[in-house]
C-alpha cells in the first residue's frame, strides 16, 4: 500500500488551469505549449511524496518556485529550480566538509570560495563523489539529471517537453541524492592531524577526538590518513612518542581497513623494499607485526620474520641467565605464530626452536616463558606435530637433550600431552601414543 505523505499541498488546480486557458487565449498561443491539465494534476498529486524526502531546512525558495511552476504547467522551469537547489546544497556540503581540507586532497592551494562557485555542474558532481558526499549511485543518477536539465529545461531553448512522469523522476532523484541525502562527512585537516601525531603522546581524550574525526571522514581521505600514519611510523626521524601515537590510532581503527586500504599499505611496504630503504622496510615489517597484520606480507617476508624471531629466542635460550631473559622473546614468537600459518620453509626451524626451549636444559626450563611454549604447541598444525614427534630421533641439540637428559625427556613428554590428538597425523600416531604412555625408550 502506498504510504501517504505527511506533507500536504493546497488544491490549486481548479483555480490555475482556467487561468492558463485564459492567458494562452489572450496571447494567441496554443494551450499545448504548457503541460495538460491531466499532467499537472498527476504531477501535483505526486509532489508531496517526493518533497517529503527533502528535509524542512532545505525546502528553499527554489523549491517553492518549483511548485508554482508545476501548478502553471511549466515543467521545464520546475526542473531548473530544483536542479539549482541541488547544486546549491552540494556546494554547501563541500563547504561544510572544509575548503582547507579539499585543498590538501586536491593539492590545490588556490581552491577557495570563488573556485567552488566557479565549478561547472559536472565538476561539482565529480568533486562530491571524490569527497564521498554522494554515492556512486547518486553520481550516476544526478549526472543523468544534469543532462536532462541541459537538454529539456528552460535554461536553454528546447523543442521538447517533459511529461509528468519524467518530471517526477527528475525531482525524486534530486531529492533523494542531493537534497535528501544527509550524508556529510567532515574532512580532517591533514596538516593539523600530522602536527598532533608528531606532538606529545596522546592523552586519552586527544586520541578519542582524532579517532572520531578519522571515523567521520570519507573513505578516500581515511585511506590517505592511515597511509600517512604508516609513513610516519616508518620514518627513521620519528620519535618514539610519535610512533606510539600513529600505532595507537591505526590499531583502534582496524575495522576501517578495506581491501583498498590494505592494498595501499602493502604497496608502500613493497616500495620500501624495492628501493632498498632498509630502515623504513624494517620499521614497516614491525608495523604490520604489531597490528597482527603479518598475514598481508609475502611468504618470503613472513619466513624472514619468523626465522629471525626463532634465532633470537635460541640465542637467548643458550645464553647466560636464559631463564630470566627468555619470556619476552617467547612471547613475541607466540604472537607471531597467531598471525596466520607458519610458512612451510620456516616450519623446521620454528618447531625445533619451540621444542628445544620447551624441554629446557639440564637445569630446567624458564617457568615464565613455558606458558607461551605450551600455547604454541597446542596450536601446532599436523605438519608441525609430525616434525616435533621426529625430533627425539634427530641429530639436533633438542634431540640430544631428550635422549641424554631425564628432565628434558620428561618435559618433552609434557609437551606431547599438549598436542591435540585429532591433529596428530597417522604416520606419527605410534610415536605419539608411546610418548603419551611413557613407553618410549631413549638411548
C-alpha positions as CSV (number, residue, x, y, z in Angstrom):
1,X,0.0,0.0,0.0
2,X,1.4,3.4,-0.9
3,X,2.5,5.4,2.1
4,X,0.6,8.7,2.5
5,X,2.9,11.8,2.8
6,X,2.5,14.0,5.9
7,X,3.2,17.0,3.7
8,X,0.1,18.4,2.1
9,X,-0.1,20.9,-0.8
10,X,-3.1,23.1,-1.2
11,X,-5.5,22.3,-4.0
12,X,-4.7,24.8,-6.8
13,X,-5.6,23.1,-10.0
14,X,-9.2,24.4,-10.1
15,X,-8.0,28.0,-10.0
16,X,-4.8,27.7,-12.0
17,X,-5.9,25.7,-15.0
18,X,-8.7,28.1,-16.1
19,X,-6.2,31.0,-15.7
20,X,-3.8,29.1,-18.1
21,X,-6.6,28.8,-20.6
22,X,-7.5,32.4,-20.5
23,X,-3.8,33.5,-20.6
24,X,-2.8,31.4,-23.6
25,X,-6.0,32.5,-25.4
26,X,-5.3,36.2,-24.7
27,X,-1.7,35.8,-26.0
28,X,-2.9,33.9,-29.1
29,X,-0.7,30.9,-28.4
30,X,-1.8,27.2,-28.2
31,X,-2.6,25.8,-24.8
32,X,-0.5,22.8,-25.7
33,X,2.7,24.8,-25.1
34,X,2.1,24.0,-21.4
35,X,1.5,20.7,-19.7
36,X,-2.0,19.4,-19.9
37,X,-4.5,19.7,-17.0
38,X,-4.2,15.9,-16.5
39,X,-0.4,16.1,-16.4
40,X,-0.4,19.0,-14.0
41,X,-2.9,17.1,-11.7
42,X,-0.8,13.9,-11.8
43,X,2.4,15.8,-11.1
44,X,0.8,17.8,-8.3
45,X,-0.6,14.7,-6.6
46,X,2.8,13.0,-6.6
47,X,4.8,16.0,-5.5
48,X,4.1,15.7,-1.7
49,X,5.6,12.2,-1.5
50,X,8.7,13.4,-3.3
51,X,9.1,16.6,-1.3
52,X,8.9,14.5,1.9
53,X,12.4,13.3,1.1
54,X,13.7,16.8,1.4
55,X,14.5,18.0,5.0
56,X,12.4,21.0,6.0
57,X,15.5,23.2,6.3
58,X,16.3,22.5,2.6
59,X,12.9,23.4,1.3
60,X,14.3,26.6,-0.1
61,X,12.6,29.4,-2.2
62,X,13.8,27.5,-5.3
63,X,11.7,24.5,-4.2
64,X,8.7,26.8,-3.6
65,X,9.2,28.3,-7.1
66,X,9.3,24.8,-8.5
67,X,5.9,24.1,-7.0
68,X,4.5,27.3,-8.6
69,X,6.0,26.3,-11.9
70,X,4.3,22.9,-11.7
71,X,1.0,24.4,-10.9
72,X,1.4,26.5,-14.0
73,X,2.4,23.6,-16.2
74,X,5.9,24.8,-16.6
75,X,7.8,21.5,-16.0
76,X,10.8,22.9,-17.9
77,X,11.2,25.7,-15.4
78,X,10.4,23.5,-12.5
79,X,13.3,21.1,-13.1
80,X,15.6,24.2,-13.4
81,X,14.6,25.4,-10.0
82,X,15.0,22.0,-8.3
83,X,18.4,21.5,-10.0
84,X,19.6,24.9,-8.8
85,X,18.6,23.9,-5.3
86,X,20.5,20.7,-5.6
87,X,23.7,22.4,-6.9
88,X,23.5,24.9,-4.1
89,X,23.2,22.1,-1.5
90,X,26.1,20.2,-3.0
91,X,28.2,23.3,-2.8
92,X,27.2,23.8,0.8
93,X,28.2,20.2,1.5
94,X,31.7,20.8,0.1
95,X,31.9,24.0,2.2
96,X,30.9,22.1,5.3
97,X,33.5,19.4,4.5
98,X,36.1,22.1,4.7
99,X,37.7,24.1,1.9
100,X,41.2,23.8,3.5
101,X,40.8,20.0,3.5
102,X,39.8,20.0,-0.1
103,X,42.9,22.0,-0.9
104,X,45.0,19.3,0.7
105,X,43.2,16.4,-1.0
106,X,43.3,18.1,-4.4
107,X,46.8,19.5,-3.8
108,X,45.4,22.9,-5.0
109,X,46.3,25.7,-2.6
110,X,44.1,28.1,-4.6
111,X,40.8,26.2,-4.1
112,X,38.7,28.8,-2.3
113,X,35.1,30.1,-2.2
114,X,35.4,31.6,-5.6
115,X,36.9,28.4,-7.1
116,X,34.0,26.4,-5.6
117,X,31.4,28.8,-7.1
118,X,33.2,28.6,-10.5
119,X,33.0,24.8,-10.7
120,X,30.8,23.6,-13.5
121,X,28.0,21.3,-12.5
122,X,29.8,18.2,-13.9
123,X,32.9,19.2,-12.0
124,X,30.9,19.7,-8.8
125,X,29.4,16.3,-9.1
126,X,32.8,14.7,-9.6
127,X,34.2,16.5,-6.6
128,X,31.2,15.5,-4.4
129,X,31.8,11.9,-5.4
130,X,35.5,12.1,-4.7
131,X,34.7,13.5,-1.2
132,X,32.1,10.8,-0.6
133,X,29.4,13.4,-0.3
134,X,27.4,11.5,-2.8
135,X,27.5,7.8,-3.5
136,X,28.4,6.2,-6.9
137,X,24.6,5.6,-7.5
138,X,23.9,9.2,-6.6
139,X,26.6,10.4,-9.0
140,X,25.1,8.3,-11.8
141,X,21.6,9.5,-11.4
142,X,22.4,13.1,-10.7
143,X,24.7,13.2,-13.8
144,X,21.7,12.0,-15.8
145,X,19.6,14.8,-14.2
146,X,22.3,17.2,-15.3
147,X,21.9,16.0,-18.9
148,X,18.1,16.3,-18.7
149,X,18.3,19.8,-17.3
150,X,20.7,20.9,-20.0
151,X,18.5,19.4,-22.7
152,X,14.9,19.9,-21.6
153,X,14.9,22.8,-19.1
154,X,14.0,26.5,-19.6
155,X,17.7,27.3,-19.2
156,X,18.2,26.5,-22.9
157,X,15.9,26.7,-25.9
158,X,14.2,23.4,-26.5
159,X,11.6,22.0,-28.8
160,X,10.7,19.0,-26.5
161,X,8.8,18.8,-23.3
162,X,8.9,16.5,-20.2
163,X,5.8,14.8,-19.3
164,X,4.6,14.4,-15.7
165,X,6.2,11.1,-15.1
166,X,9.6,12.2,-16.4
167,X,9.3,15.3,-14.2
168,X,8.6,13.4,-11.0
169,X,11.5,11.0,-11.7
170,X,13.8,14.1,-12.1
171,X,12.6,15.7,-8.8
172,X,12.8,12.4,-7.0
173,X,16.4,11.9,-7.9
174,X,17.4,15.4,-6.9
175,X,15.5,15.0,-3.6
176,X,17.0,11.5,-2.9
177,X,20.6,12.0,-3.9
178,X,21.3,15.8,-3.4
179,X,18.7,17.3,-1.2
180,X,17.5,14.4,0.9
181,X,20.9,12.7,1.4
182,X,22.1,13.8,4.8
183,X,25.5,12.1,4.4
184,X,28.0,14.8,5.0
185,X,31.3,13.6,6.5
186,X,33.5,16.3,7.9
187,X,37.0,16.4,6.4
188,X,40.1,16.1,8.6
189,X,42.6,18.9,8.4
190,X,45.6,16.9,7.3
191,X,48.2,19.3,8.5
192,X,46.6,19.6,11.9
193,X,46.4,15.8,12.0
194,X,50.1,15.3,11.3
195,X,51.1,18.1,13.7
196,X,49.1,16.4,16.5
197,X,50.5,12.9,15.8
198,X,54.1,14.3,15.9
199,X,53.4,16.1,19.1
200,X,53.5,14.8,22.6
201,X,52.0,11.4,23.4
202,X,48.2,11.5,23.1
203,X,46.0,11.8,26.1
204,X,43.0,9.5,26.2
205,X,40.7,12.4,25.3
206,X,43.0,13.6,22.4
207,X,43.2,10.1,21.0
208,X,39.4,9.7,21.1
209,X,38.9,13.0,19.4
210,X,41.2,12.2,16.5
211,X,39.7,8.7,16.2
212,X,36.2,10.2,15.9
213,X,37.4,12.5,13.2
214,X,39.0,9.6,11.4
215,X,35.8,7.6,11.6
216,X,33.6,10.6,10.4
217,X,35.6,11.4,7.3
218,X,35.1,9.7,4.0
219,X,36.8,6.6,2.8
220,X,39.2,8.2,0.4
221,X,40.6,10.6,3.0
222,X,40.6,7.9,5.6
223,X,42.8,5.7,3.4
224,X,45.1,8.7,2.9
225,X,45.4,9.4,6.6
226,X,46.0,5.7,7.5
227,X,48.7,5.6,4.9
228,X,50.2,8.8,6.3
229,X,50.3,7.1,9.8
230,X,52.2,4.2,8.3
231,X,54.7,6.6,6.7
232,X,55.1,8.5,10.0
233,X,55.7,5.2,11.9
234,X,58.3,4.1,9.3
235,X,60.1,7.4,9.2
236,X,63.6,7.0,10.9
237,X,63.4,10.6,12.2
238,X,60.1,9.9,14.1
239,X,60.4,10.0,17.8
240,X,59.1,7.1,19.9
241,X,56.1,9.1,21.1
242,X,55.2,9.9,17.6
243,X,55.3,6.2,16.6
244,X,53.1,5.3,19.6
245,X,50.6,7.9,18.6
246,X,50.5,6.6,15.0
247,X,50.3,3.0,16.0
248,X,47.5,3.6,18.6
249,X,45.3,5.4,16.0
250,X,45.8,2.7,13.4
251,X,45.2,-0.1,16.0
252,X,42.0,1.4,17.1
253,X,40.7,1.8,13.6
254,X,41.5,-1.7,12.2
255,X,37.8,-2.3,11.5
256,X,38.0,0.6,8.9
257,X,40.6,-1.3,6.8
258,X,39.1,-2.0,3.5
259,X,40.7,-4.2,0.8
260,X,41.8,-1.0,-0.9
261,X,43.5,0.4,2.2
262,X,45.3,-2.9,2.9
263,X,46.5,-2.9,-0.7
264,X,47.8,0.6,-0.5
265,X,49.7,-0.2,2.7
266,X,51.2,-3.3,1.1
267,X,52.3,-1.3,-2.0
268,X,54.0,1.2,0.2
269,X,55.8,-1.5,2.2
270,X,57.0,-3.2,-1.0
271,X,58.1,0.1,-2.4
272,X,60.5,0.5,0.6
273,X,62.0,-2.9,-0.2
274,X,62.2,-2.3,-3.9
275,X,64.1,1.0,-3.3
276,X,66.4,-0.6,-0.8
277,X,65.3,1.7,2.1
278,X,66.2,-0.9,4.7
279,X,65.4,1.1,7.8
280,X,61.9,2.0,6.6
281,X,61.3,-1.5,5.3
282,X,62.2,-3.0,8.7
283,X,60.0,-0.5,10.5
284,X,57.2,-1.3,8.1
285,X,57.5,-5.0,8.9
286,X,57.3,-4.1,12.6
287,X,54.2,-2.0,11.9
288,X,52.4,-5.0,10.3
289,X,53.6,-7.3,13.0
290,X,52.4,-5.1,15.9
291,X,49.0,-4.8,14.3
292,X,48.6,-8.5,13.8
293,X,48.5,-8.0,10.0
294,X,51.6,-10.1,9.2
295,X,49.4,-12.3,7.0
296,X,49.3,-9.5,4.5
297,X,53.0,-9.8,3.9
298,X,54.6,-12.2,1.3
299,X,55.6,-15.7,2.4
300,X,59.2,-14.8,2.0
301,X,58.9,-11.9,4.3
302,X,57.0,-13.9,6.9
303,X,59.7,-16.6,6.7
304,X,62.3,-14.0,7.5
305,X,60.4,-12.6,10.4
306,X,59.7,-16.0,11.9
307,X,63.3,-17.2,11.3
308,X,64.7,-14.0,12.9
309,X,62.4,-14.4,15.9
310,X,63.5,-18.1,16.3
311,X,67.1,-17.2,16.0
312,X,66.9,-14.5,18.7
313,X,65.0,-16.9,21.1
314,X,67.5,-19.6,20.6
315,X,70.4,-17.2,21.2
316,X,68.8,-16.0,24.5
317,X,67.9,-19.6,25.5
318,X,71.5,-20.7,25.0
319,X,73.0,-17.6,26.7
320,X,73.7,-16.5,30.2
321,X,70.7,-16.2,32.6
322,X,68.4,-17.6,29.9
323,X,65.6,-18.4,32.4
324,X,65.2,-14.7,33.2
325,X,65.7,-13.4,29.6
326,X,63.5,-15.8,27.6
327,X,60.0,-14.6,28.4
328,X,59.8,-11.5,26.1
329,X,61.3,-13.5,23.2
330,X,59.0,-16.4,23.8
331,X,56.0,-14.0,23.9
332,X,57.0,-12.4,20.6
333,X,57.3,-15.8,18.8
334,X,53.9,-16.8,20.2
335,X,52.3,-13.6,19.0
336,X,53.9,-14.1,15.5
337,X,52.6,-17.7,15.4
338,X,49.0,-16.4,15.9
339,X,49.2,-14.3,12.7
340,X,48.5,-16.9,10.1
341,X,50.1,-20.2,9.2
342,X,53.9,-20.5,9.6
343,X,55.5,-20.6,6.1
344,X,56.5,-24.2,5.1
345,X,60.1,-23.0,4.6
346,X,60.2,-21.9,8.3
347,X,58.4,-24.8,9.9
348,X,61.5,-26.9,10.7
349,X,63.3,-24.1,12.5
350,X,60.1,-22.9,14.2
351,X,59.2,-26.4,15.6
352,X,62.8,-27.1,16.6
353,X,63.2,-23.8,18.4
354,X,59.9,-24.0,20.4
355,X,60.5,-27.7,21.3
356,X,64.1,-27.0,22.4
357,X,63.1,-24.2,24.7
358,X,60.1,-26.2,26.0
359,X,62.3,-29.1,27.0
360,X,64.9,-26.8,28.5
361,X,68.4,-27.9,29.6
362,X,69.8,-30.0,32.5
363,X,68.9,-27.1,34.8
364,X,65.3,-26.9,33.9
365,X,63.1,-24.5,31.8
366,X,62.2,-20.9,32.0
367,X,59.0,-21.0,34.1
368,X,57.8,-17.6,32.9
369,X,58.3,-18.5,29.2
370,X,56.9,-22.0,29.4
371,X,53.2,-20.9,29.2
372,X,54.0,-19.4,25.8
373,X,55.6,-22.6,24.6
374,X,52.5,-24.5,25.8
375,X,50.2,-22.3,23.8
376,X,52.3,-22.5,20.7
377,X,52.5,-26.3,20.9
378,X,48.7,-26.6,21.4
379,X,48.3,-24.7,18.1
380,X,50.7,-26.8,16.2
381,X,49.4,-27.9,12.7
382,X,49.5,-31.6,11.7
383,X,52.7,-31.0,9.8
384,X,54.3,-29.3,12.8
385,X,53.3,-32.1,15.1
386,X,54.9,-34.6,12.8
387,X,58.1,-32.6,12.8
388,X,58.0,-32.3,16.6
389,X,57.5,-36.1,17.2
390,X,60.5,-36.9,15.0
391,X,62.9,-34.6,16.9
392,X,63.9,-37.2,19.6
393,X,65.5,-39.3,16.8
394,X,67.2,-36.3,15.2
395,X,70.8,-35.3,15.3
396,X,70.0,-31.9,16.8
397,X,70.5,-30.1,20.1
398,X,67.0,-30.8,21.2
399,X,67.2,-34.5,20.1
400,X,70.4,-35.0,22.0
401,X,68.9,-33.3,25.1
402,X,65.8,-35.5,25.0
403,X,68.0,-38.7,24.7
404,X,70.6,-37.8,27.3
405,X,68.8,-35.7,29.9
406,X,66.0,-37.2,32.0
407,X,64.5,-33.8,32.8
408,X,64.4,-32.9,29.1
409,X,62.8,-36.2,28.3
410,X,60.1,-35.5,31.0
411,X,59.4,-32.0,29.6
412,X,59.1,-33.4,26.1
413,X,56.5,-35.9,27.4
414,X,54.7,-33.0,28.9
415,X,54.9,-31.1,25.6
416,X,53.4,-34.1,23.8
417,X,50.5,-34.1,26.1
418,X,49.7,-30.5,24.9
419,X,49.1,-31.8,21.4
420,X,45.5,-32.2,20.1
421,X,45.2,-35.9,19.3
422,X,42.8,-35.1,16.5
423,X,45.5,-33.2,14.7
424,X,48.2,-36.0,15.0
425,X,49.0,-37.4,11.5
426,X,48.7,-41.1,11.0
427,X,52.4,-41.5,10.2
428,X,53.4,-40.4,13.7
429,X,50.4,-41.9,15.7
430,X,52.7,-44.6,17.1
431,X,55.3,-42.2,18.4
432,X,52.6,-40.0,19.8
433,X,50.9,-42.9,21.7
434,X,54.2,-44.2,23.1
435,X,55.2,-40.8,24.4
436,X,51.8,-40.3,26.0
437,X,52.1,-43.6,27.8
438,X,55.7,-43.0,28.7
439,X,56.7,-46.2,26.8
440,X,59.4,-44.6,24.7
441,X,62.9,-45.7,25.5
442,X,65.7,-43.4,24.6
443,X,69.4,-44.4,24.4
